[in-house]
Amino acid sequence: MNGGKPRWKQMMQRPAEQLVMVLQAHGIEDHACPFCESGHSLWATTLMGPKHYATLSAIPNLVNHPLRKQRWLVRGGAILFDHLTGEIYLLCSR
């Protein structure tokens, strides 16, 4: 998480907002964070918040962590969110 918390927060703002819109568009209400003990929902403000950053920063080898890319199954595929980079993947199944 190069650049520290301010850089990370800036980088995550748009993806965090987009993730919330994508999840809501698919009717997904259960979007708890797999890393945070509180199991808070992945609202944009929470994803960019200091507690979430601190939790992710404390995970050894986050780059290879199996939960780094959180997945939700949707009709016709899946949505993946990368907690490290903010990338959102929309996968289609055939």
Disulfide bonds with the S-S distance in Angstrom:
none
